[in-house]
Amino acid sequence: MVENWPTSRASFVRRFSVVNAARQYDAVYVFREAALLGPPLFEWLIKRKRVPLVFDFDDAIFVSYRSPSNGYLSYLKFAAKTNTICRLASHVMVGNPYLADYARQFNPRVTMIPTTIDTEKYTVQPKDAVEAPLIGWTGSFSTVQHLDTLGRACRSWRNVSAFDCE
């Protein structure tokens, strides 16, 4: 069963119908959480239906964080939700050893599938020299303040070498 997070009241209501249909599936896969805000209600309902729940997360979503862009919602995020979902899950999949250690506090059935590039397996190939380095950003709107911090450092690098920051 693959569904997107609820983004409105109507989709939140639709999520209940998906939960009601959960018994037709062999398992329910939940990435991060079934609902962005609130307690793990949908995960608890799926567990009550005795359908195996596979919980997958690749960030430290259990750490309380107040986003500068939508901080008013942080009170509705329920940081302890992650450990509850780990307990409810038949199996937990995580992206790194730190997350695996966290999940194993609540569930012994944890598999780690690394989400970063294995630099032993995938090595950097020689390339022609470039005039100025290029830095990529894979963050989101809610973490853009980290990019702003990097921007200040980047602008100071201009004094040392050919470096372009836009």
N, CA, C and O of each residue as an XYZ file, in Angstrom:
664
protein
N       0.853     -1.173      0.000
C       0.000      0.000      0.000
C       0.897      1.232      0.000
O       1.728      1.389      0.894
N       0.742      2.098     -0.978
C       1.530      3.316     -1.077
C       0.574      4.493     -1.093
O      -0.292      4.586     -1.963
N       0.726      5.375     -0.147
C      -0.117      6.572     -0.043
C       0.766      7.748      0.319
O       1.823      7.563      0.921
N       0.355      8.952     -0.036
C       1.058     10.161      0.359
C       0.515     10.639      1.692
O      -0.586     10.267      2.096
N       1.315     11.487      2.386
C       0.876     12.042      3.659
C      -0.376     12.862      3.468
O      -0.585     13.444      2.404
N      -1.201     12.913      4.478
C      -2.349     13.811      4.388
C      -1.880     15.258      4.305
O      -0.995     15.676      5.052
N      -2.472     16.012      3.405
C      -2.096     17.416      3.266
C      -3.272     18.342      3.545
O      -3.105     19.561      3.551
N      -4.433     17.798      3.771
C      -5.606     18.610      4.059
C      -6.559     17.789      4.915
O      -6.348     16.600      5.152
N      -7.609     18.454      5.369
C      -8.605     17.745      6.178
C      -9.219     16.590      5.389
O      -9.426     15.503      5.930
N      -9.510     16.829      4.106
C     -10.131     15.778      3.282
C      -9.196     14.582      3.133
O      -9.643     13.437      3.196
N      -7.915     14.835      2.938
C      -6.997     13.701      2.787
C      -6.791     12.991      4.116
O      -6.537     11.787      4.147
N      -6.901     13.733      5.218
C      -6.822     13.109      6.540
C      -7.987     12.136      6.719
O      -7.808     11.034      7.238
N      -9.159     12.541      6.295
C     -10.344     11.673      6.362
C     -10.166     10.466      5.442
O     -10.524      9.345      5.804
N      -9.606     10.703      4.241
C      -9.350      9.585      3.313
C      -8.384      8.574      3.925
O      -8.479      7.376      3.658
N      -7.461      9.058      4.741
C      -6.492      8.155      5.370
C      -7.219      7.119      6.223
O      -6.774      5.974      6.300
N      -8.314      7.490      6.860
C      -9.098      6.519      7.647
C      -9.638      5.412      6.750
O      -9.668      4.252      7.158
N     -10.062      5.747      5.546
C     -10.566      4.703      4.648
C      -9.433      3.774      4.218
O      -9.650      2.577      4.033
N      -8.247      4.310      4.059
C      -7.088      3.473      3.718
C      -6.789      2.521      4.876
O      -6.514      1.340      4.665
N      -6.844      3.042      6.089
C      -6.624      2.196      7.267
C      -7.678      1.097      7.329
O      -7.357     -0.052      7.632
N      -8.919      1.437      7.047
C      -9.987      0.430      7.073
C      -9.763     -0.674      6.048
O     -10.198     -1.808      6.248
N      -9.084     -0.343      4.947
C      -8.810     -1.332      3.899
C      -7.504     -2.093      4.145
O      -7.139     -2.948      3.338
N      -6.806     -1.808      5.217
C      -5.475     -2.374      5.456
C      -5.447     -3.900      5.464
O      -4.434     -4.490      5.088
N      -6.511     -4.544      5.874
C      -6.515     -6.016      5.945
C      -6.397     -6.682      4.580
O      -6.087     -7.871      4.504
N      -6.635     -5.945      3.509
C      -6.490     -6.552      2.180
C      -5.031     -6.655      1.746
O      -4.730     -7.252      0.713
N      -4.131     -6.077      2.526
C      -2.719     -6.057      2.159
C      -1.911     -7.000      3.040
O      -2.296     -7.317      4.165
N      -0.778     -7.439      2.496
C       0.123     -8.302      3.265
C       0.855     -7.512      4.337
O       1.194     -8.048      5.393
N       1.096     -6.240      4.061
C       1.800     -5.367      5.007
C       1.505     -3.923      4.621
O       1.084     -3.633      3.501
N       1.733     -3.037      5.562
C       1.605     -1.607      5.314
C       2.980     -0.995      5.534
O       3.601     -1.188      6.579
N       3.443     -0.260      4.542
C       4.747      0.406      4.590
C       4.513      1.881      4.910
O       3.773      2.571      4.208
N       5.150      2.350      5.973
C       5.018      3.750      6.379
C       6.391      4.387      6.337
O       7.304      3.965      7.047
N       6.534      5.408      5.501
C       7.776      6.169      5.454
C       7.612      7.407      6.321
O       6.761      8.254      6.049
N       8.412      7.509      7.344
C       8.428      8.594      8.328
C       7.216      8.564      9.252
O       7.373      8.350     10.454
N       6.024      8.771      8.726
C       4.807      8.739      9.524
C       3.614      8.769      8.589
O       3.706      9.258      7.463
N       2.511      8.252      9.056
C       1.312      8.235      8.212
C       0.661      9.612      8.133
O      -0.020      9.921      7.155
N       0.864     10.430      9.147
C       0.358     11.809      9.148
C       1.456     12.699      9.707
O       2.060     12.383     10.732
N       1.707     13.791      9.042
C       2.797     14.685      9.429
C       2.606     15.250     10.832
O       3.569     15.385     11.587
N       1.372     15.576     11.179
C       1.093     16.176     12.478
C       0.255     15.232     13.329
O      -0.468     14.374     12.821
N       0.376     15.416     14.633
C      -0.451     14.654     15.558
C       0.192     13.354     16.005
O       1.282     13.000     15.557
N      -0.493     12.649     16.892
C       0.030     11.377     17.416
C      -0.044     10.281     16.346
O      -0.657     10.478     15.297
N       0.578      9.133     16.611
C       0.591      8.038     15.624
C      -0.718      7.271     15.574
O      -0.738      6.052     15.747
N      -1.792      7.972     15.342
C      -3.128      7.379     15.335
C      -3.287      6.323     14.249
O      -3.755      5.219     14.526
N      -2.904      6.647     13.018
C      -3.095      5.703     11.907
C      -2.251      4.450     12.095
O      -2.706      3.342     11.812
N      -1.032      4.624     12.568
C      -0.158      3.472     12.799
C      -0.756      2.564     13.879
O      -0.714      1.339     13.761
N      -1.313      3.173     14.928
C      -1.946      2.395     15.998
C      -3.159      1.631     15.469
O      -3.368      0.469     15.820
N      -3.951      2.281     14.632
C      -5.125      1.616     14.051
C      -4.718      0.444     13.152
O      -5.370     -0.600     13.159
N      -3.655      0.615     12.390
C      -3.162     -0.473     11.532
C      -2.700     -1.642     12.396
O      -2.987     -2.796     12.081
N      -1.998     -1.354     13.467
C      -1.541     -2.412     14.376
C      -2.740     -3.173     14.962
O      -2.692     -4.396     15.090
N      -3.800     -2.462     15.314
C      -5.004     -3.107     15.867
C      -5.667     -4.024     14.851
O      -6.358     -4.970     15.228
N      -5.467     -3.755     13.577
C      -6.042     -4.611     12.529
C      -5.169     -5.840     12.273
O      -5.495     -6.670     11.424
N      -4.078     -5.954     12.996
C      -3.145     -7.088     12.893
C      -2.534     -7.221     11.501
O      -2.324     -8.329     11.007
N      -2.257     -6.101     10.888
C      -1.565     -6.075      9.595
C      -0.121     -5.674      9.895
O       0.105     -4.676     10.579
N       0.863     -6.432      9.398
C       2.255     -6.058      9.654
C       2.546     -4.639      9.158
O       2.173     -4.257      8.048
N       3.213     -3.885     10.003
C       3.559     -2.506      9.699
C       5.073     -2.408      9.560
O       5.805     -2.738     10.493
N       5.545     -1.957      8.405
C       6.974     -1.726      8.176
C       7.183     -0.221      8.250
O       6.592      0.539      7.483
N       8.023      0.196      9.175
C       8.273      1.621      9.426
C       9.669      1.958      8.918
O      10.642      1.307      9.299
N       9.772      2.959      8.071
C      11.035      3.356      7.449
C      11.270      4.838      7.711
O      10.415      5.673      7.415
N      12.445      5.160      8.272
C      12.797      6.571      8.410
C      14.294      6.739      8.183
O      15.092      5.869      8.530
N      14.658      7.874      7.593
C      16.058      8.094      7.232
C      16.622      9.397      7.796
O      17.709      9.828      7.409
N      15.890     10.015      8.701
C      16.349     11.222      9.387
C      16.048     11.067     10.873
O      15.244     10.226     11.276
N      16.713     11.898     11.681
C      16.482     11.873     13.130
C      15.180     12.611     13.439
O      15.190     13.654     14.092
N      14.076     12.068     12.972
C      12.771     12.718     13.125
C      12.296     12.693     14.577
O      11.301     13.336     14.912
N      12.987     11.968     15.428
C      12.641     11.888     16.844
C      13.221     13.045     17.641
O      12.903     13.197     18.821
N      14.062     13.863     17.026
C      14.652     15.019     17.691
C      13.703     16.203     17.527
O      13.305     16.543     16.413
N      13.347     16.827     18.648
C      12.466     17.990     18.579
C      13.168     19.114     17.831
O      14.343     19.395     18.066
N      12.439     19.745     16.938
C      13.011     20.798     16.112
C      11.933     21.833     15.827
O      10.825     21.487     15.417
N      12.253     23.083     16.041
C      11.317     24.175     15.755
C      11.803     24.876     14.502
O      12.782     25.620     14.536
N      11.121     24.637     13.406
C      11.488     25.215     12.123
C      11.195     26.715     12.110
O      10.127     27.138     12.551
N      12.127     27.516     11.611
C      11.853     28.945     11.515
C      10.740     29.253     10.509
O      10.073     30.282     10.620
N      10.539     28.375      9.536
C       9.527     28.655      8.513
C       8.120     28.238      8.925
O       7.143     28.832      8.467
N       8.001     27.220      9.789
C       6.661     26.802     10.232
C       6.704     26.354     11.695
O       6.160     25.310     12.056
N       7.357     27.159     12.519
C       7.529     26.823     13.933
C       6.238     26.648     14.689
O       6.189     25.891     15.658
N       5.179     27.336     14.266
C       3.896     27.210     14.953
C       3.349     25.785     14.875
O       2.520     25.400     15.700
N       3.798     24.997     13.895
C       3.326     23.615     13.772
C       4.134     22.648     14.639
O       3.709     21.511     14.844
N       5.281     23.075     15.146
C       6.140     22.149     15.888
C       5.458     21.602     17.145
O       5.819     20.526     17.621
N       4.471     22.332     17.688
C       3.753     21.838     18.863
C       2.849     20.653     18.512
O       2.429     19.912     19.401
N       2.551     20.472     17.239
C       1.662     19.392     16.805
C       2.423     18.184     16.275
O       1.807     17.197     15.871
N       3.755     18.245     16.271
C       4.540     17.187     15.623
C       4.741     15.933     16.468
O       5.006     14.872     15.902
N       4.631     16.000     17.761
C       4.759     14.828     18.640
C       6.091     14.105     18.414
O       6.124     13.045     17.788
N       7.195     14.681     18.925
C       8.522     14.092     18.734
C       8.588     12.648     19.222
O       9.329     11.845     18.654
N       7.829     12.298     20.268
C       7.846     10.921     20.791
C       7.097      9.952     19.892
O       7.067      8.751     20.158
N       6.494     10.467     18.828
C       5.755      9.615     17.903
C       6.658      8.538     17.306
O       6.221      7.403     17.112
N       7.900      8.879     17.017
C       8.814      7.940     16.358
C       9.032      6.694     17.207
O       8.971      5.579     16.689
N       9.285      6.864     18.508
C       9.519      5.656     19.317
C       8.250      4.818     19.439
O       8.327      3.592     19.523
N       7.088      5.462     19.450
C       5.837      4.703     19.494
C       5.648      3.900     18.214
O       5.259      2.733     18.265
N       5.921      4.518     17.065
C       5.780      3.787     15.796
C       6.793      2.646     15.727
O       6.476      1.572     15.217
N       8.003      2.866     16.234
C       8.989      1.769     16.281
C       8.436      0.595     17.080
O       8.593     -0.555     16.672
N       7.791      0.869     18.211
C       7.209     -0.195     19.034
C       6.079     -0.916     18.311
O       5.953     -2.137     18.403
N       5.257     -0.157     17.592
C       4.111     -0.733     16.892
C       4.512     -1.550     15.662
O       3.787     -2.455     15.250
N       5.654     -1.231     15.087
C       6.062     -1.821     13.810
C       6.455     -3.291     13.941
O       7.019     -3.722     14.946
N       6.139     -4.032     12.900
C       6.620     -5.417     12.794
C       8.096     -5.419     12.430
O       8.843     -6.322     12.807
N       8.503     -4.395     11.690
C       9.902     -4.258     11.294
C      10.197     -2.784     11.064
O       9.331     -2.032     10.615
N      11.424     -2.373     11.373
C      11.840     -0.983     11.189
C      13.028     -0.959     10.237
O      13.969     -1.739     10.382
N      12.974     -0.062      9.269
C      14.088      0.140      8.329
C      14.616      1.555      8.538
O      13.845      2.512      8.608
N      15.942      1.676      8.636
C      16.565      2.978      8.882
C      17.716      3.188      7.915
O      18.137      2.267      7.215
N      18.221      4.425      7.888
C      19.238      4.780      6.908
C      20.669      4.832      7.401
O      21.578      4.986      6.585
N      20.917      4.710      8.709
C      22.303      4.767      9.185
C      22.399      4.147     10.582
O      21.374      3.888     11.213
N      23.627      3.904     11.074
C      23.802      3.254     12.381
C      23.207      4.047     13.545
O      22.695      3.449     14.491
N      23.265      5.368     13.495
C      22.693      6.198     14.558
C      21.195      5.945     14.693
O      20.683      5.767     15.799
N      20.503      5.929     13.567
C      19.060      5.675     13.580
C      18.759      4.237     13.995
O      17.770      3.978     14.682
N      19.617      3.299     13.575
C      19.429      1.892     13.956
C      19.539      1.735     15.470
O      18.730      1.036     16.080
N      20.533      2.379     16.080
C      20.686      2.312     17.535
C      19.452      2.875     18.234
O      18.983      2.318     19.226
N      18.937      3.970     17.716
C      17.733      4.558     18.288
C      16.554      3.582     18.182
O      15.878      3.310     19.175
N      16.315      3.069     16.997
C      15.162      2.191     16.761
C      15.243      0.917     17.593
O      14.218      0.426     18.066
N      16.444      0.375     17.778
C      16.601     -0.873     18.541
C      16.268     -0.716     20.016
O      16.074     -1.712     20.714
N      16.197      0.521     20.502
C      15.748      0.735     21.883
C      14.282      0.329     22.048
O      13.832      0.031     23.154
N      13.542      0.322     20.929
C      12.108      0.097     20.973
C      11.659     -1.144     20.203
O      10.545     -1.632     20.396
N      12.536     -1.655     19.324
C      12.158     -2.788     18.490
C      13.438     -3.520     18.058
O      14.318     -2.896     17.463
N      13.564     -4.816     18.338
C      14.780     -5.542     17.950
C      14.851     -5.844     16.444
O      15.919     -6.174     15.930
N      13.738     -5.733     15.751
C      13.706     -6.069     14.324
C      13.967     -4.815     13.488
O      13.042     -4.145     13.028
N      15.262     -4.520     13.307
C      15.693     -3.307     12.605
C      16.661     -3.698     11.497
O      17.586     -4.481     11.713
N      16.441     -3.149     10.318
C      17.356     -3.328      9.192
C      17.872     -1.964      8.779
O      17.105     -1.007      8.665
N      19.181     -1.879      8.553
C      19.771     -0.627      8.102
C      20.066     -0.717      6.605
O      20.760     -1.626      6.148
N      19.539      0.221      5.871
C      19.831      0.357      4.442
C      20.420      1.751      4.272
O      19.680      2.735      4.270
N      21.741      1.851      4.129
C      22.381      3.175      4.096
C      21.806      4.078      3.006
O      21.571      3.652      1.875
N      21.587      5.337      3.383
C      21.036      6.303      2.441
C      22.107      7.213      1.855
O      21.808      8.076      1.030
N      23.338      7.027      2.272
C      24.413      7.855      1.718
C      25.238      7.027      0.750
O      25.096      5.806      0.684
N      26.082      7.681      0.017
C      26.915      7.024     -0.978
C      28.093      6.338     -0.297
O      28.770      6.948      0.530
N      28.342      5.084     -0.636
C      29.485      4.329     -0.130
C      30.722      4.791     -0.887
O      30.928      4.406     -2.038
N      31.552      5.619     -0.243
C      32.717      6.184     -0.930
C      33.844      5.175     -1.126
O      34.807      5.458     -1.838
N      33.735      4.011     -0.509
C      34.696      2.937     -0.797
C      34.331      2.269     -2.124
O      35.208      1.888     -2.899
N      33.034      2.133     -2.376
C      32.563      1.481     -3.596
C      32.528      2.445     -4.782
O      32.903      2.088     -5.899
N      32.077      3.662     -4.524
C      31.943      4.667     -5.580
C      32.983      5.758     -5.343
O      32.787      6.649     -4.517
N      34.074      5.679     -6.066
C      35.164      6.625     -5.865
C      35.053      7.795     -6.845
O      34.427      7.696     -7.899
N      35.675      8.887     -6.462
C      35.676     10.072     -7.304
C      36.649      9.845     -8.458
O      37.798      9.452     -8.259
N      36.166     10.100     -9.648
C      36.995      9.950    -10.841
C      37.704     11.270    -11.141
O      37.143     12.341    -10.913
N      38.933     11.197    -11.650
C      39.646     12.443    -11.983
C      38.866     13.254    -13.023
O      38.296     12.703    -13.965
N      38.855     14.560    -12.830
C      38.180     15.459    -13.758
C      39.101     16.617    -14.084
O      40.084     16.878    -13.390
N      38.760     17.289    -15.142
C      39.514     18.486    -15.486
C      39.327     19.532    -14.398
O      38.272     19.609    -13.768
N      40.361     20.335    -14.186
C      40.292     21.391    -13.175
C      39.209     22.399    -13.551
O      38.993     22.689    -14.727
N      38.542     22.920    -12.543
C      37.525     23.940    -12.765
C      38.011     25.264    -12.196
O      38.844     25.304    -11.291
N      37.480     26.328    -12.737
C      37.899     27.642    -12.277
C      37.375     27.947    -10.879
O      38.091     28.501    -10.045
N      36.112     27.579    -10.629
C      35.511     27.828     -9.318
C      34.716     26.594     -8.895
O      34.036     25.985     -9.721
N      34.794     26.219     -7.617
C      34.039     25.048     -7.149
C      32.534     25.286     -7.201
O      32.067     26.425     -7.187
N      31.790     24.188     -7.261
C      30.337     24.235     -7.287
C      29.821     23.399     -6.121
O      30.216     22.244     -5.959
N      28.946     23.976     -5.316
C      28.384     23.277     -4.159
C      26.897     23.090     -4.397
O      26.208     24.030     -4.794
N      26.390     21.874     -4.157
C      24.970     21.586     -4.304
C      24.282     21.533     -2.950
O      24.921     21.250     -1.937
N      22.984     21.802     -2.928
C      22.185     21.778     -1.698
C      21.028     20.805     -1.878
O      20.292     20.887     -2.861
N      20.867     19.884     -0.930
C      19.763     18.924     -1.007
C      18.790     19.091      0.156
O      18.072     18.154      0.506
N      18.766     20.259      0.745
C      17.876     20.506      1.874
C      16.468     20.847      1.418
O      16.118     20.697      0.248
N      15.682     21.302      2.359
C      14.294     21.664      2.084
C      14.053     23.097      2.547
O      14.926     23.729      3.142
N      12.859     23.592      2.263
C      12.504     24.950      2.669
C      12.635     25.126      4.181
O      13.054     26.182      4.654
N      12.277     24.092      4.929
C      12.315     24.217      6.392
C      13.733     24.198      6.953
O      13.927     24.533      8.121
N      14.734     23.816      6.151
C      16.122     23.807      6.626
C      16.995     24.792      5.864
O      18.221     24.724      5.945
N      16.380     25.701      5.129
C      17.139     26.637      4.306
C      18.034     27.554      5.145
O      19.011     28.092      4.623
N      17.725     27.744      6.431
C      18.588     28.584      7.257
C      20.000     28.021      7.324
O      20.952     28.778      7.518
N      20.160     26.697      7.168
C      21.497     26.103      7.143
C      22.241     26.526      5.877
O      23.452     26.742      5.910
N      21.529     26.640      4.782
C      22.127     27.121      3.537
C      22.540     28.581      3.698
O      23.583     28.985      3.184
N      21.749     29.367      4.393
C      22.112     30.762      4.646
C      23.419     30.845      5.422
O      24.257     31.700      5.136
N      23.600     29.965      6.401
C      24.843     29.923      7.167
C      26.020     29.599      6.254
O      27.070     30.235      6.340
N      25.845     28.613      5.382
C      26.884     28.249      4.432
C      27.176     29.410      3.482
O      28.323     29.618      3.087
N      26.147     30.162      3.117
C      26.323     31.299      2.217
C      27.268     32.338      2.783
O      28.080     32.903      2.051
N      27.172     32.598      4.086
C      28.087     33.562      4.710
C      29.519     33.061      4.623
O      30.429     33.834      4.324
N      29.727     31.781      4.882
C      31.079     31.216      4.780
C      31.567     31.257      3.340
O      32.720     31.592      3.069
N      30.684     30.915      2.435
C      31.016     30.905      1.005
C      31.496     32.288      0.550
O      32.494     32.395     -0.162
N      30.790     33.337      0.957
C      31.183     34.689      0.561
C      32.553     35.047      1.118
O      33.297     35.792      0.480
N      32.902     34.534      2.293
C      34.223     34.830      2.847
C      35.317     34.082      2.081
O      36.465     34.524      2.060
N      34.970     32.948      1.450
C      35.953     32.198      0.661
C      36.356     32.961     -0.598
O      37.431     32.726     -1.151
N      35.509     33.862     -1.046
C      35.831     34.657     -2.231
C      37.146     35.398     -2.066
O      37.855     35.641     -3.042
N      37.472     35.758     -0.826
C      38.708     36.486     -0.567
C      39.942     35.595     -0.693
O      41.057     36.095     -0.837
N      39.745     34.287     -0.638
C      40.863     33.347     -0.662
C      41.118     32.783     -2.054
O      42.272     32.632     -2.457
N      40.048     32.468     -2.797
C      40.217     31.877     -4.118
C      39.022     32.210     -5.007
O      38.050     32.831     -4.578
N      39.129     31.778     -6.244
C      38.024     31.992     -7.190
C      36.848     31.140     -6.714
O      36.883     29.912     -6.787
N      35.827     31.803     -6.235
C      34.678     31.097     -5.676
C      33.461     31.959     -5.948
O      33.468     33.160     -5.676
N      32.421     31.350     -6.484
C      31.231     32.112     -6.818
C      30.058     31.696     -5.951
O      29.743     30.509     -5.862
N      29.420     32.640     -5.323
C      28.240     32.358     -4.488
C      27.091     33.221     -4.991
O      27.158     34.449     -4.954
N      26.053     32.573     -5.454
C      24.866     33.300     -5.914
C      23.692     32.881     -5.077
O      22.580     33.367     -5.285
